[in-house]
């Protein structure tokens, strides 16, 4: 064998040895990682179980329940959600039901997909969520709303719970509200149908002057759109065409041959000209064409920001969560 051949042979052998050693080290690392996972998983799991057990032991503690009531009132205790004291509002009654603690903890943490029940794990710590669980599971008669703490403080329950919402986090932001109003990434953003101070789309009413209305009125009108009896121009028009298609929207113009309608079946709305000869049925209703699912789109803080923005040209006073609920 030549010297060059020997070098090539030795190089190849050395490379194999190197790869073999590297493979053994890699294999050892994988084994150690797996072993560590096997060891640490039950440890972490047991810690979580122990933490949950520790919180579960407090579920009947009056102070723990009272703190849960304070958290519940501004976030869940309004008329649109689960009502004062959790005894029912726009959303189902919670108190007095046979819920299990783990189920409540999971539901409050993760929310319920496809409903207005949002996830709260980004807003509350695990301990705070357990306090909410304690309040929901507490006896309705003995702990209406914030009775344990209110009794000690000599305050009315509702006033105490609403007062607890008065913090920096519960004050609306004009800038954040403006962003929501003109958010082009959202098909159901307000500006797709409304204008404000000359900006937006004049399909629905101009909202530039709604600032004179109370924060609560504005909040309810967004979260629970009702009818438009006060202004028939925005009545809902429902047309059934010969093709079987249905058009729902707001009429803008009409002549002897056609009707022009902002079709709000899908948003953003589309302006359509429909020949009357194509219409087989026409209905008019005083209900609003506003989407009825804003509660599943916006959080309470976002509602607060929107209302603050809408009132910003009428009043410079800060709007709080309490203003929306009273």
VOBA-1610 file (N, C-alpha, C; in pm, whole numbers, padded with zeros to 5 digits, always signed):
BEGIN
Unk+00087-00120+00000Unk+00000+00000+00000Unk+00090+00123+00000Unk+00052+00217-00086Unk+00132+00339-00095Unk+00108+00425+00027Unk+00197+00523+00042Unk+00183+00615+00156Unk+00054+00694+00147Unk+00020+00735+00020Unk-00104+00810+00000Unk-00225+00725+00033Unk-00219+00594-00010Unk-00331+00504+00020Unk-00347+00486+00169Unk-00235+00480+00242Unk-00239+00463+00387Unk-00305+00583+00453Unk-00269+00702+00400Unk-00329+00822+00456Unk-00481+00822+00438Unk-00524+00782+00314Unk-00667+00778+00284Unk-00736+00677+00374Unk-00670+00560+00390Unk-00728+00455+00474Unk-00740+00499+00618Unk-00636+00559+00669Unk-00636+00607+00808Unk-00739+00718+00828Unk-00753+00805+00726Unk-00849+00914+00737Unk-00991+00858+00745Unk-01018+00761+00659Unk-01151+00702+00660Unk-01180+00633+00790Unk-01085+00558+00844Unk-01104+00488+00971Unk-01125+00588+01083Unk-01047+00695+01082Unk-01061+00797+01186Unk-01198+00862+01180Unk-01248+00883+01057Unk-01380+00946+01042Unk-01488+00857+01098Unk-01476+00724+01071Unk-01575+00630+01123Unk-01575+00629+01275Unk-01455+00629+01330Unk-01442+00629+01476Unk-01504+00755+01534Unk-01476+00868+01467Unk-01531+00996+01516Unk-01683+00996+01512Unk-01738+00947+01398Unk-01883+00942+01386Unk-01943+00848+01488Unk-01875+00737+01511Unk-01925+00639+01610Unk-01928+00700+01749Unk-01823+00774+01784Unk-01818+00838+01915Unk-01925+00944+01929Unk-01942+01022+01822Unk-02045+01126+01825Unk-02184+01066+01841Unk-02208+00955+01771Unk-02339+00888+01777Unk-02366+00839+01919Unk-02258+00783+01984Unk-02276+00733+02121Unk-02310+00848+02215Unk-02240+00962+02197Unk-02268+01077+02282Unk-02410+01128+02260Unk-02451+01131+02132Unk-02587+01177+02101Unk-02689+01083+02162Unk-02666+00953+02149Unk-02759+00855+02204Unk-02769+00868+02354Unk-02654+00891+02420Unk-02652+00907+02566Unk-02732+01031+02606Unk-02717+01138+02525Unk-02791+01262+02555Unk-02941+01241+02544Unk-02981+01165+02441Unk-03123+01137+02422Unk-03178+01056+02538Unk-03103+00953+02578Unk-03145+00868+02690Unk-03160+00950+02817Unk-03061+01037+02844Unk-03066+01121+02964Unk-03186+01215+02961Unk-03213+01270+02841Unk-03327+01361+02829Unk-03458+01289+02856Unk-03470+01166+02801Unk-03590+01087+02823Unk-03607+01053+02971Unk-03495+01011+03033Unk-03499+00977+03175Unk-03538+01098+03258Unk-03480+01213+03222Unk-03512+01336+03296Unk-03659+01370+03282Unk-03712+01349+03160Unk-03854+01376+03139Unk-03941+01284+03220Unk-03903+01156+03225Unk-03980+01058+03302Unk-03980+01094+03449Unk-03864+01142+03496Unk-03851+01176+03637Unk-03924+01306+03670Unk-03906+01407+03580Unk-03960+01539+03610Unk-04109+01549+03586Unk-04163+01471+03489Unk-04306+01481+03460Unk-04392+01454+03582Unk-04369+01341+03652Unk-04451+01318+03770Unk-04428+01421+03879Unk-04304+01475+03884Unk-04276+01578+03985Unk-04358+01703+03955Unk-04352+01748+03827Unk-04429+01866+03790Unk-04577+01841+03802Unk-04618+01720+03762Unk-04760+01686+03772Unk-04805+01687+03916Unk-04723+01630+04004Unk-04759+01625+04145Unk-04764+01764+04205Unk-04674+01853+04158Unk-04676+01991+04206Unk-04806+02059+04168Unk-04850+02038+04040Unk-04975+02097+03997Unk-05093+02043+04075Unk-05091+01911+04098Unk-05199+01849+04175Unk-05200+01902+04317Unk-05079+01915+04376Unk-05069+01966+04513Unk-05117+02110+04521Unk-05081+02191+04417Unk-05125+02330+04414Unk-05276+02339+04404Unk-05334+02255+04316Unk-05480+02256+04300Unk-05548+02211+04428Unk-05489+02109+04494Unk-05547+02060+04619Unk-05544+02168+04727Unk-05433+02245+04729Unk-05421+02351+04829Unk-05527+02457+04808Unk-05556+02491+04679Unk-05659+02590+04651Unk-05798+02533+04679Unk-05816+02404+04648Unk-05946+02340+04672Unk-05982+02344+04819Unk-05883+02332+04905Unk-05908+02334+05050Unk-05964+02469+05095Unk-05943+02573+05013Unk-05988+02707+05051Unk-06126+02743+04996Unk-06186+02653+04919Unk-06309+02686+04848Unk-06424+02728+04940Unk-06418+02689+05068Unk-06524+02726+05161Unk-06482+02835+05259Unk-06363+02889+05236Unk-06312+02996+05320Unk-06386+03126+05285Unk-06459+03187+05381Unk-06537+03309+05354Unk-06456+03421+05290Unk-06333+03439+05337Unk-06249+03545+05282Unk-06211+03515+05137Unk-06181+03389+05109Unk-06146+03343+04975Unk-06265+03367+04881Unk-06385+03335+04929Unk-06507+03353+04852Unk-06532+03501+04826Unk-06513+03583+04931Unk-06534+03727+04918Unk-06442+03789+04814Unk-06316+03743+04811Unk-06221+03795+04713Unk-06261+03750+04572Unk-06317+03629+04562Unk-06367+03582+04434Unk-06484+03665+04386Unk-06570+03707+04480Unk-06685+03790+04446Unk-06640+03925+04390Unk-06533+03980+04448Unk-06480+04108+04402Unk-06426+04097+04260Unk-06366+03983+04227Unk-06314+03961+04092Unk-06429+03937+03994Unk-06532+03868+04041Unk-06645+03829+03956Unk-06726+03951+03911Unk-06750+04044+04004Unk-06843+04155+03978Unk-06811+04236+03853Unk-06688+04288+03836Unk-06662+04372+03719Unk-06644+04293+03589Unk-06604+04167+03598Unk-06575+04089+03478Unk-06693+04006+03430Unk-06774+03956+03523Unk-06880+03861+03486Unk-07017+03898+03542Unk-07023+03992+03637Unk-07146+04016+03711Unk-07235+04125+03658Unk-07220+04163+03531Unk-07311+04264+03476Unk-07433+04198+03413Unk-07532+04278+03377Unk-07659+04225+03326Unk-07641+04149+03196Unk-07542+04190+03116Unk-07522+04121+02989Unk-07462+03982+03008Unk-07377+03968+03109Unk-07312+03839+03132Unk-07395+03755+03230Unk-07335+03716+03344Unk-07401+03623+03434Unk-07483+03690+03543Unk-07497+03822+03535Unk-07582+03893+03628Unk-07518+03918+03763Unk-07573+04013+03837Unk-07521+04045+03969Unk-07527+03923+04060Unk-07414+03890+04119Unk-07410+03773+04207Unk-07407+03641+04133Unk-07399+03644+03999Unk-07391+03521+03921Unk-07521+03443+03915Unk-07635+03513+03937Unk-07764+03441+03938Unk-07837+03453+03805Unk-07765+03493+03700Unk-07824+03492+03568Unk-07846+03630+03510Unk-07813+03646+03383Unk-07835+03770+03310Unk-07854+03732+03165Unk-07777+03797+03075Unk-07780+03756+02935Unk-07719+03618+02918Unk-07625+03585+03005Unk-07563+03453+03006Unk-07626+03369+03119Unk-07604+03238+03118Unk-07672+03150+03214Unk-07637+03178+03361Unk-07727+03135+03447Unk-07706+03139+03592Unk-07590+03045+03627Unk-07506+03087+03720Unk-07393+03004+03764Unk-07408+02958+03908Unk-07453+03048+03994Unk-07462+03014+04137Unk-07578+02918+04161Unk-07562+02831+04260Unk-07669+02739+04295Unk-07676+02617+04207Unk-07577+02600+04119Unk-07570+02483+04032Unk-07471+02382+04091Unk-07483+02258+04046Unk-07395+02151+04099Unk-07270+02136+04014Unk-07195+02244+03998Unk-07071+02237+03922Unk-06960+02177+04008Unk-06868+02107+03942Unk-06750+02055+04011Unk-06636+02155+03994Unk-06554+02167+04097Unk-06447+02267+04098Unk-06352+02255+03978Unk-06302+02135+03944Unk-06210+02125+03830Unk-06273+02172+03699Unk-06402+02141+03681Unk-06472+02183+03559Unk-06479+02336+03551Unk-06515+02400+03661Unk-06523+02546+03664Unk-06386+02609+03638Unk-06283+02554+03702Unk-06148+02608+03686Unk-06106+02601+03539Unk-06131+02488+03475Unk-06093+02470+03335Unk-06173+02563+03244Unk-06303+02576+03270Unk-06389+02660+03185Unk-06352+02807+03197Unk-06329+02853+03320Unk-06292+02993+03340Unk-06154+03021+03278Unk-06066+02925+03290Unk-05930+02942+03237Unk-05928+02948+03085Unk-05999+02853+03020Unk-05989+02836+02875Unk-06103+02898+02796Unk-06214+02932+02864Unk-06329+02984+02792Unk-06404+02872+02722Unk-06507+02909+02647Unk-06587+02811+02572Unk-06592+02857+02427Unk-06531+02780+02339Unk-06523+02815+02198Unk-06662+02834+02137Unk-06677+02938+02056Unk-06802+02964+01987Unk-06907+03035+02069Unk-06870+03076+02190Unk-06963+03149+02276Unk-06897+03279+02323Unk-06975+03357+02400Unk-06921+03482+02453Unk-06831+03460+02573Unk-06819+03334+02618Unk-06736+03303+02733Unk-06589+03297+02689Unk-06514+03401+02724Unk-06375+03411+02682Unk-06282+03347+02785Unk-06158+03327+02745Unk-06057+03273+02836Unk-06007+03383+02930Unk-05996+03348+03059Unk-05949+03445+03158Unk-05809+03412+03211Unk-05745+03310+03155Unk-05613+03274+03209Unk-05508+03378+03178Unk-05537+03465+03081Unk-05443+03572+03051Unk-05463+03693+03140Unk-05579+03700+03209Unk-05609+03815+03294Unk-05593+03785+03442Unk-05617+03661+03481Unk-05612+03624+03622Unk-05507+03515+03647Unk-05450+03517+03765Unk-05357+03411+03805Unk-05438+03287+03841Unk-05370+03173+03859Unk-05440+03051+03897Unk-05513+03069+04029Unk-05449+03136+04124Unk-05513+03158+04254Unk-05639+03243+04239Unk-05635+03344+04154Unk-05753+03427+04134Unk-05867+03348+04069Unk-05830+03259+03976Unk-05934+03176+03913Unk-05997+03083+04015Unk-05916+03030+04108Unk-05971+02946+04214Unk-06065+03026+04304Unk-06035+03154+04323Unk-06123+03239+04403Unk-06257+03258+04332Unk-06252+03271+04200Unk-06375+03279+04122Unk-06456+03150+04135Unk-06385+03038+04130Unk-06450+02907+04147Unk-06518+02900+04283Unk-06446+02947+04386Unk-06501+02944+04522Unk-06629+03027+04531Unk-06629+03143+04468Unk-06748+03229+04472Unk-06865+03164+04400Unk-06840+03109+04280Unk-06947+03046+04202Unk-07006+02927+04277Unk-06923+02853+04349Unk-06969+02733+04420Unk-07029+02765+04556Unk-07015+02889+04601Unk-07063+02924+04735Unk-07216+02929+04739Unk-07270+02920+04860Unk-07414+02922+04881Unk-07471+03060+04847Unk-07570+03063+04758Unk-07628+03189+04713Unk-07689+03267+04829Unk-07758+03200+04919Unk-07828+03267+05028Unk-07732+03329+05129Unk-07625+03258+05155Unk-07533+03307+05259Unk-07429+03403+05205Unk-07405+03398+05073Unk-07303+03488+05015Unk-07353+03554+04887Unk-07456+03637+04896Unk-07498+03710+04776Unk-07395+03816+04740Unk-07338+03802+04621Unk-07238+03896+04573Unk-07120+03905+04669Unk-07093+04020+04732Unk-06975+04034+04817Unk-07013+04044+04964Unk-07113+03973+05004Unk-07165+03989+05140Unk-07063+03970+05252Unk-06976+03866+05246Unk-06883+03847+05358Unk-06799+03970+05389Unk-06741+04030+05284Unk-06654+04145+05309Unk-06736+04271+05332Unk-06849+04281+05256Unk-06932+04400+05268Unk-06990+04413+05408Unk-07028+04300+05467Unk-07086+04302+05600Unk-06985+04355+05700Unk-06861+04314+05682Unk-06756+04358+05774Unk-06726+04506+05756Unk-06740+04553+05633Unk-06707+04692+05604Unk-06828+04784+05618Unk-06948+04723+05635Unk-07070+04802+05649Unk-07112+04869+05521Unk-07086+04802+05406Unk-07121+04858+05276Unk-07225+04771+05209Unk-07293+04830+05111Unk-07387+04754+05031Unk-07308+04663+04938Unk-07350+04537+04918Unk-07276+04442+04836Unk-07247+04492+04695Unk-07348+04541+04625Unk-07328+04580+04486Unk-07230+04698+04476Unk-07245+04793+04565Unk-07157+04909+04561Unk-07013+04869+04589Unk-06993+04774+04678Unk-06858+04730+04711Unk-06793+04661+04593Unk-06869+04574+04525Unk-06811+04500+04414Unk-06781+04591+04296Unk-06871+04688+04269Unk-06846+04778+04159Unk-06732+04872+04192Unk-06724+04914+04317Unk-06618+05003+04357Unk-06482+04940+04338Unk-06474+04808+04353Unk-06346+04739+04340Unk-06295+04744+04197Unk-06382+04779+04103Unk-06340+04783+03963Unk-06272+04914+03928Unk-06275+05010+04021Unk-06218+05140+03992Unk-06065+05136+04005Unk-06001+05109+03896Unk-05856+05103+03893Unk-05809+05152+03758Unk-05679+05163+03740Unk-05626+05208+03612Unk-05668+05115+03500Unk-05670+04984+03527Unk-05704+04886+03424Unk-05848+04900+03378Unk-05936+04958+03462Unk-06077+04968+03426Unk-06114+05104+03370Unk-06016+05183+03329Unk-06040+05312+03267Unk-06017+05300+03117Unk-06114+05350+03038Unk-06106+05336+02895Unk-05995+05419+02831Unk-05949+05374+02716Unk-05844+05442+02641Unk-05901+05493+02509Unk-05893+05624+02486Unk-05942+05682+02361Unk-05864+05626+02242Unk-05733+05617+02258Unk-05647+05569+02149Unk-05680+05424+02114Unk-05696+05339+02216Unk-05728+05199+02191Unk-05866+05185+02128Unk-05961+05269+02174Unk-06095+05266+02117Unk-06097+05308+01972Unk-06019+05409+01940Unk-06011+05455+01800Unk-05953+05344+01712Unk-05852+05275+01762Unk-05792+05165+01685Unk-05897+05057+01656Unk-05977+05023+01757Unk-06081+04921+01738Unk-06186+04967+01638Unk-06225+05094+01648Unk-06329+05148+01560Unk-06285+05143+01414Unk-06158+05173+01387Unk-06109+05180+01250Unk-06017+05061+01214Unk-06030+04952+01285Unk-05945+04835+01261Unk-05980+04769+01127Unk-05899+04790+01025Unk-05927+04738+00891Unk-05909+04587+00880Unk-05844+04526+00978Unk-05822+04382+00974Unk-05947+04304+01015Unk-06046+04374+01074Unk-06168+04310+01120Unk-06285+04345+01027Unk-06350+04242+00971Unk-06462+04267+00880Unk-06580+04330+00952Unk-06590+04308+01083Unk-06701+04364+01160Unk-06661+04487+01239Unk-06552+04548+01199Unk-06508+04671+01264Unk-06612+04781+01239Unk-06630+04869+01336Unk-06737+04971+01331Unk-06733+05055+01204Unk-06612+05090+01160Unk-06600+05183+01047Unk-06647+05123+00915Unk-06669+04991+00912Unk-06718+04927+00790Unk-06861+04971+00759Unk-06934+05016+00863Unk-07074+05059+00844Unk-07104+05198+00897Unk-07017+05249+00986Unk-07044+05378+01050Unk-06931+05477+01020Unk-06966+05605+01028Unk-06865+05711+01016Unk-06854+05784+01149Unk-06738+05843+01169Unk-06714+05920+01291Unk-06625+06037+01256Unk-06677+06157+01277Unk-06604+06279+01245Unk-06552+06278+01101Unk-06638+06234+01008Unk-06604+06239+00866Unk-06526+06120+00815Unk-06488+06027+00901Unk-06414+05908+00859Unk-06501+05784+00875Unk-06487+05689+00783Unk-06563+05565+00792Unk-06655+05548+00672Unk-06761+05468+00690Unk-06854+05435+00582Unk-06997+05470+00624Unk-07066+05556+00550Unk-07199+05602+00591Unk-07312+05506+00551Unk-07303+05380+00596Unk-07412+05285+00573Unk-07512+05297+00687Unk-07463+05286+00809Unk-07545+05304+00928Unk-07535+05448+00976Unk-07591+05478+01092Unk-07590+05615+01145Unk-07449+05670+01168Unk-07435+05799+01150Unk-07311+05869+01184Unk-07302+05872+01337Unk-07190+05828+01391Unk-07176+05816+01537Unk-07101+05934+01599Unk-07083+06039+01523Unk-07007+06154+01573Unk-07072+06220+01694Unk-07205+06213+01704Unk-07274+06285+01810Unk-07336+06195+01917Unk-07295+06069+01920Unk-07353+05978+02021Unk-07289+05999+02158Unk-07188+06084+02167Unk-07120+06107+02294Unk-07208+06164+02402Unk-07322+06219+02363Unk-07414+06275+02463Unk-07490+06165+02537Unk-07486+06045+02484Unk-07553+05934+02550Unk-07465+05880+02663Unk-07527+05813+02759Unk-07451+05763+02874Unk-07362+05646+02832Unk-07253+05622+02904Unk-07166+05508+02873Unk-07243+05376+02871Unk-07334+05359+02964Unk-07412+05235+02969Unk-07498+05218+02844Unk-07564+05326+02801Unk-07647+05320+02680Unk-07564+05278+02559Unk-07446+05337+02546Unk-07360+05305+02434Unk-07314+05159+02440Unk-07276+05114+02559Unk-07232+04976+02576Unk-07342+04878+02536Unk-07464+04901+02587Unk-07576+04811+02557Unk-07610+04813+02409Unk-07601+04930+02346Unk-07636+04940+02204Unk-07538+04863+02115Unk-07414+04847+02163Unk-07315+04769+02087Unk-07329+04620+02118Unk-07339+04588+02246Unk-07343+04447+02287Unk-07477+04382+02257Unk-07586+04461+02268Unk-07720+04406+02247Unk-07800+04494+02151Unk-07763+04494+02023Unk-07836+04576+01926Unk-07982+04532+01916Unk-08071+04627+01921Unk-08214+04595+01921Unk-08281+04640+01790Unk-08363+04742+01799Unk-08437+04787+01682Unk-08396+04929+01644Unk-08455+04978+01535Unk-08422+05111+01484Unk-08551+05191+01463Unk-08642+05180+01557Unk-08771+05247+01545Unk-08758+05398+01534Unk-08652+05452+01594Unk-08636+05597+01594Unk-08595+05652+01458Unk-08540+05568+01372Unk-08498+05615+01240Unk-08520+05502+01139Unk-08631+05510+01067Unk-08668+05404+00973Unk-08573+05392+00855Unk-08487+05492+00837Unk-08391+05485+00725Unk-08298+05365+00738Unk-08280+05317+00861Unk-08187+05207+00884Unk-08260+05075+00915Unk-08387+05069+00874Unk-08463+04945+00894Unk-08403+04835+00807Unk-08419+04713+00851Unk-08366+04598+00779Unk-08460+04559+00665Unk-08404+04547+00546Unk-08480+04506+00429Unk-08440+04362+00394Unk-08541+04276+00378Unk-08515+04137+00342Unk-08581+04107+00208Unk-08501+04070+00111Unk-08551+04041-00022Unk-08524+03896-00060Unk-08625+03829-00115Unk-08608+03695-00169Unk-08618+03705-00320Unk-08516+03658-00391Unk-08509+03673-00536Unk-08560+03547-00607Unk-08591+03561-00734Unk-08639+03448-00813Unk-08538+03334-00815Unk-08412+03368-00805Unk-08306+03267-00806Unk-08302+03186-00677Unk-08374+03233-00574Unk-08370+03169-00444Unk-08276+03237-00347Unk-08193+03329-00399Unk-08101+03403-00313Unk-08179+03498-00221Unk-08121+03524-00106Unk-08181+03618-00010Unk-08082+03730+00015Unk-08133+03850+00017Unk-08052+03968+00042Unk-08105+04037+00167Unk-08017+04066+00261Unk-08054+04135+00384Unk-07965+04257+00398Unk-08028+04372+00416Unk-07945+04492+00428Unk-08026+04618+00449Unk-07968+04731+00408Unk-08030+04862+00425Unk-08050+04926+00288Unk-08172+04972+00262Unk-08203+05035+00133Unk-08146+05176+00130Unk-08086+05210+00017Unk-08032+05345+00000Unk-08112+05426-00101Unk-08156+05361-00209Unk-08232+05429-00313Unk-08334+05334-00374Unk-08436+05392-00436Unk-08537+05311-00505Unk-08602+05396-00615Unk-08624+05333-00731Unk-08699+05399-00838Unk-08803+05299-00890Unk-08861+05328-01002Unk-08967+05242-01053Unk-08920+05105-01096Unk-08792+05091-01123Unk-08742+04965-01178Unk-08647+04888-01085Unk-08581+04957-00995Unk-08480+04889-00914Unk-08473+04941-00771Unk-08403+04863-00689Unk-08378+04899-00549Unk-08228+04885-00526Unk-08169+04985-00463Unk-08026+04977-00428Unk-08016+04948-00279Unk-07943+04844-00248Unk-07935+04795-00110Unk-07791+04768-00072Unk-07755+04813+00051Unk-07626+04770+00107Unk-07649+04630+00164Unk-07597+04530+00096Unk-07615+04391+00138Unk-07521+04361+00254Unk-07579+04338+00372Unk-07498+04311+00493Unk-07499+04163+00529Unk-07539+04078+00433Unk-07538+03933+00459Unk-07399+03891+00505Unk-07299+03947+00441Unk-07160+03929+00481Unk-07095+04066+00487Unk-07003+04082+00580Unk-06935+04211+00595Unk-06791+04199+00545Unk-06736+04308+00487Unk-06795+04439+00465Unk-06915+04434+00371Unk-07009+04528+00389Unk-07131+04532+00310Unk-07100+04564+00164Unk-07186+04516+00075Unk-07170+04540-00069Unk-07294+04611-00121Unk-07275+04718-00197Unk-07387+04793-00254Unk-07435+04720-00380Unk-07562+04678-00378Unk-07617+04602-00490Unk-07738+04674-00549Unk-07751+04667-00680Unk-07869+04718-00750Unk-07951+04598-00794Unk-08073+04589-00743Unk-08158+04473-00770Unk-08281+04516-00849Unk-08304+04449-00961Unk-08422+04479-01042Unk-08547+04428-00972Unk-08651+04510-00971Unk-08773+04472-00901Unk-08838+04348-00962Unk-08816+04325-01090Unk-08874+04207-01155Unk-08811+04078-01103Unk-08693+04090-01037Unk-08625+03973-00982Unk-08667+03942-00839Unk-08747+04031-00781Unk-08786+04017-00640Unk-08922+03945-00632Unk-08926+03837-00553Unk-09053+03765-00534Unk-09112+03792-00397Unk-09028+03841-00304Unk-09078+03873-00170Unk-08993+03983-00109Unk-09060+04081-00050Unk-08989+04192+00014Unk-09048+04216+00151Unk-08961+04217+00252Unk-09004+04239+00391Unk-08920+04349+00453Unk-08983+04424+00543Unk-08912+04529+00615Unk-08931+04507+00764Unk-08824+04521+00840Unk-08831+04503+00985Unk-08753+04613+01054Unk-08795+04647+01175Unk-08729+04754+01250Unk-08604+04708+01324Unk-08569+04582+01309Unk-08450+04532+01379Unk-08323+04584+01312Unk-08217+04593+01390Unk-08089+04643+01339Unk-08015+04533+01265Unk-07939+04573+01163Unk-07856+04476+01090Unk-07719+04460+01156Unk-07697+04530+01268Unk-07569+04518+01337Unk-07542+04374+01376Unk-07417+04328+01364Unk-07383+04193+01411Unk-07420+04177+01558Unk-07468+04060+01594Unk-07513+04036+01732Unk-07414+03952+01812Unk-07293+03942+01762Unk-07194+03857+01831Unk-07071+03935+01877Unk-07089+04065+01901Unk-06973+04143+01946Unk-06923+04097+02083Unk-07010+04036+02162Unk-06966+03988+02293Unk-06863+03877+02281Unk-06865+03805+02170Unk-06765+03699+02149Unk-06642+03752+02076Unk-06649+03878+02034Unk-06536+03939+01962Unk-06455+04030+02054Unk-06527+04110+02136Unk-06460+04206+02223Unk-06465+04165+02370Unk-06361+04200+02442Unk-06359+04182+02587Unk-06428+04304+02649Unk-06454+04296+02780Unk-06513+04411+02848Unk-06424+04534+02839Unk-06294+04513+02846Unk-06199+04625+02835Unk-06209+04689+02697Unk-06227+04609+02593Unk-06239+04665+02459Unk-06371+04740+02442Unk-06479+04688+02502Unk-06605+04763+02503Unk-06584+04899+02569Unk-06513+04896+02680Unk-06486+05020+02753Unk-06406+05118+02667Unk-06308+05068+02595Unk-06227+05154+02508Unk-06312+05214+02396Unk-06400+05133+02336Unk-06486+05182+02229Unk-06578+05294+02278Unk-06641+05270+02393Unk-06731+05370+02449Unk-06655+05498+02483Unk-06536+05483+02537Unk-06453+05600+02570Unk-06422+05681+02445Unk-06390+05612+02336Unk-06361+05681+02210Unk-06485+05754+02158Unk-06601+05687+02162Unk-06724+05747+02110Unk-06765+05871+02190Unk-06727+05876+02317Unk-06761+05991+02401Unk-06651+06098+02403Unk-06540+06070+02338Unk-06423+06157+02350Unk-06445+06297+02295Unk-06534+06315+02198Unk-06556+06448+02142Unk-06664+06524+02218Unk-06730+06455+02310Unk-06834+06519+02390Unk-06788+06547+02532Unk-06701+06461+02581Unk-06654+06475+02719Unk-06510+06428+02731Unk-06433+06501+02807Unk-06293+06464+02830Unk-06277+06386+02960Unk-06388+06364+03030Unk-06382+06290+03156Unk-06354+06142+03127Unk-06273+06078+03208Unk-06244+05936+03185Unk-06368+05850+03206Unk-06380+05746+03128Unk-06492+05652+03141Unk-06439+05526+03208Unk-06506+05482+03312Unk-06462+05362+03385Unk-06558+05247+03361Unk-06514+05131+03401Unk-06597+05012+03387Unk-06726+05029+03466Unk-06716+05096+03577Unk-06835+05120+03659Unk-06940+05199+03582Unk-06896+05296+03498Unk-06988+05375+03417Unk-07067+05288+03320Unk-07005+05182+03270Unk-07072+05094+03176Unk-07177+05007+03244Unk-07157+04979+03372Unk-07243+04883+03441Unk-07353+04946+03523Unk-07347+05077+03542Unk-07449+05142+03625Unk-07544+05227+03540
//
